[in-house]
Amino acid sequence: MASNTAKAPVVTPVDIKKKAASKPVAKVRKEKVRKVKDRFSMPEHDFALIDKLKQRAQSQGRAAKKSELLRAGLQALNRLDEVELLAALNRLKS
C-alpha cells in the first residue's frame, strides 16, 4: 500500500547558503550625536528659575530635564539679533 504523505525536502548546506545570501541588508544605524559634558556655575536664583520652568513644562504634560531647558534657551538666544542678544545679556542679574 502506497502512502500519500509527502516527504520533507532535503536541505543541503548549499541551500542554506543561498537563503542566507538572499536576506535583506542590515538596517542602517542612525548616527548618534556626540554629547559634550561641561560644568559651570550660576546664581541660585537662576537655578530656581530652572525648577520653575520644569514645573511649567510639567503642567503642560511635558517633563523637561535641566539640560533640555538650557538647550532650548540657547536655541532661543540664537534666534535673536545682536541688539536683542546684548539686551538679554545686560538683563542678567549677577
C-alpha positions in Angstrom: 0.0 0.0 0.0 1.4 3.3 -1.0 1.5 6.2 1.4 0.0 9.6 0.3 2.2 11.6 2.7 4.8 13.8 1.1 8.4 13.5 2.2 10.0 16.6 3.6 12.5 18.2 1.2 16.1 17.5 2.0 18.0 20.7 2.9 21.6 20.8 1.8 24.4 23.2 3.0 24.2 24.8 -0.4 20.5 25.6 0.0 21.3 27.2 3.4 24.0 29.4 1.9 21.6 30.5 -0.9 18.9 31.5 1.7 21.5 33.4 3.8 22.7 35.3 0.8 19.2 36.4 -0.1 18.5 38.0 3.3 18.0 41.8 3.2 20.9 44.1 4.2 21.0 45.0 7.9 19.2 48.2 9.0 21.2 51.4 8.7 22.0 52.8 12.1 21.0 56.3 13.0 24.1 58.4 13.6 24.5 59.4 17.3 25.1 63.0 18.2 28.2 63.3 20.3 27.4 64.9 23.6 29.9 67.1 25.4 29.9 67.3 29.2 30.8 70.6 30.9 30.5 72.2 34.3 29.6 75.7 35.1 28.3 77.8 38.0 25.2 80.0 38.1 23.5 82.1 40.8 20.9 80.3 43.0 18.0 82.5 41.6 18.8 81.2 38.1 18.8 77.6 39.4 15.4 78.3 40.9 14.3 79.6 37.5 15.2 76.2 36.0 12.9 74.5 38.6 10.1 76.9 37.8 10.4 76.2 34.1 10.5 72.5 34.7 7.2 72.8 36.7 5.7 74.9 33.9 6.6 72.3 31.3 5.2 69.5 33.6 1.9 71.4 34.0 1.5 71.2 30.2 2.2 67.4 30.3 5.8 67.6 29.1 8.6 66.6 31.5 11.7 68.6 30.9 15.3 68.0 32.0 17.6 70.8 33.1 19.8 70.1 30.0 16.7 70.4 27.7 15.8 73.7 29.2 19.3 75.0 28.8 19.5 73.8 25.2 16.1 75.4 24.4 17.3 78.6 25.9 20.4 78.5 23.7 18.2 77.9 20.6 16.0 80.9 21.6 19.1 83.2 22.2 20.5 82.1 18.8 17.4 83.4 17.0 17.9 86.9 18.5 19.6 89.7 16.5 22.7 91.3 18.0 20.8 94.1 19.8 18.3 91.7 21.4 21.1 89.4 22.4 23.0 92.2 24.1 19.8 93.4 25.8 19.2 89.9 27.1 22.7 89.6 28.4 22.5 93.0 30.1 19.3 92.0 31.9 21.1 89.1 33.7 21.5 89.6 37.5 24.9 89.0 38.9 
